[in-house]
Amino acid sequence: LLEVIADLHLPMDPMERTQALADGDHPSAANMTLDLESVPLHVLLKCLSVVRELLQDITQPGLSPNLVTLAETLILPGMQTADAAVRETAVHCLGLCSLLSLNFARQHLFLFLQAVEIDVEAVQATALRVVFDLIHVFGLSAFETSSATKDEKGARSSSTSDSSEQASSDNTDQHVYSILLFALNTVL
């Protein structure tokens, strides 16, 4: 996809393009950094739509390095654009990536929750669907950081650090639960 975007922005006639390809000057996805601000919104939306369709057809769990790179270079920057339609498609794409990997889902859960809280209604609805899909697939316990989860992994030696971690963990859990309750009340 990055090569397609680069091709769209290469200001050269077909003869120059053929010569550039023959010389090996064609940008590849591995060495190309793309400034999404220079990409027209309709092109970015189309690329994200293609990525969304690609991600919907993936059946095996786990994220390949290519998908992680795609998420970092196209999807996450797409969530930062000013256009709501692009952000909504990017949230959907990131949600589909998150369904493939629990660690990826944990890493981006607060981004979805933040979108539920402060974005426009269409993006909020998509982010809320993503959060519920993640809970449905992985279970609520997969996203808990409470002391019960830590106790399963082993007890800590310092009681002072345990109490501060417990308080921080409880605040995080409380925040997640309050956002989910808010989202449920909004939907209902």
N, C-alpha and C positions, 0 to 999 in steps of 0.2 A: 504494500500500500504506500509506503514511504517513497518507493521508486516511482509510482504512478503520480503522486503529488509532485515530486521533483520534475517529472516529465512535463507536467502541466505548467510549470513555472520556468522551464528552460526557454529563454528567448532566442531561439535559433531556428533557422530554416531547416528543412529535411536534409539538405546536403551537409550542413555543419553538424547536425545531430549524428548522421551516419559516420562522419569523420571522427567525432568525439567518442562514439561507441567503439570504433576501430582502434583508437588510441588508448582505450581503457579509462577515459575520463568520466565515464558515467557514474554518478553517485550510487552507492549501494546502501542497503538498509543498515549494514554493519558500521559504516563509517560516516553516515550522514546525520547531521543534527538539523532538525527542522524547527524553524520558528513558526509556530502555529498562528501567530498574529498576522503573518503575511499571507496565510492561506485564506482564500475566500470562505465565508461561512457555509455556503452551499456545498463546496467541495469537502470541507471538514465534516459536515453532516452526512454526506454521501459515504465518506470513508468509514465513519462510525457506524452507519447503517450496514455496510458490508461486514464490518467486524462483528456487529451484533448477530447477523445471520450466520457467520462462521462459528461464533461461540454457541449458538443455539443448537448446532449440529454436532458438537463434540459430545461423545458418549463416555469416554474414559476419564476417570478422576485424575486430578493432578494438573498442574500448570507447567507447560514446557518453558524453557528459557525464552523461546520466541514469543510466547504469549505474555510472559512477564515483561519483556522489552516493549511489546506492543502496548501493554497497560501503562508502562512508565512514560512512553514517548508520545502516545496518541490519546489514550483514554483519560488519564489523570489531567493532562493539560486541557483536554476538552471540557472537563468539569469546571475549569476556571474561566471559561469564556463568558462574555456578557450575554450571549444569545441563549434563551431558555430552552429552545428546542435542541440545541447542541448539548447543553448540560443534561437534559433529560435522557438523551440517547447515550451520553457518556456514563451516566449513573446506571442505566440499564446494562451497558457493556461491563462496567466494573462489577455489577451484581452477578452477572453471568460468570465472570472470572472467579468471583468469590465462591460461587457454588461448586467450583472445581477443587478448591483447596481450603481447608479449615484455617490454616495459618494465614493465608491471604485474606480470608474473611475476617478473622480476628484483627488483623492489621488495619483494615479499612472500615470496621464497624462504626467507629465514631464519625467517620466522614459521612456515612449514610445517615446516622442519627442527626448530624449537624444539618444535612440537607432537609431532613424531615422538619427540623425546627425553624430554619430561617429562609429557605428558598421559596420560589413561587409555587403555586398550587400543583401544577403539572409535575414538577420535579419532586415535590413533596410526596405526591401519590406514588411515583415510581420508586423513590427511595423507601417508602413505607412497604411497598410490595416486596422490595429486595430484602428488607429486614425480616419480614414475615417468612419469606422463602428460606432465608438462612436459618431461622429458628426451626422451621419445618424440617429442613434437611439435616441439620447438625444437632438440633435440640437446644433448649435454653441453657442447659448445664454446660454446653461447650463454650459459652461466652461468659460464664460466671467466673469471678476471680475471688470468691469468698474464701473463708478459712477452711471450709469443708474440702474444697479442691486442693488447698495447700496441704492439709493434713494427709490427704491421700498420697501426696508426693513425698512426705516425710516431715518430721517436726523440726523446727528451727531451734538453735541453741540459745539465742538471746531473747529474753522476754520483752525487753524494751523495744527492740526492733520489731518484734512480733506485734506489739500493741500499736505502733505507729503504722506498720503495714496493714494491720487489720482495719484501722480507722480509714486509711486511704482506700483500701479495697472496698470497705462498706460504702464510702462516699461514691466511688465509681459505680458500684452495683446500684446504689440508690438513684444515681443519675440516669443510668440505663433504664431502670424500671420506671422512673417517672416519665421519661421520654416515651417509652412504649405505652404507658397508660394514657399520656396526652394524645399520642397518635391514635390509639383505640377510641378515645372519646371524640376525637376529631372526625374519624371515619363514621362512627355511629351517630 
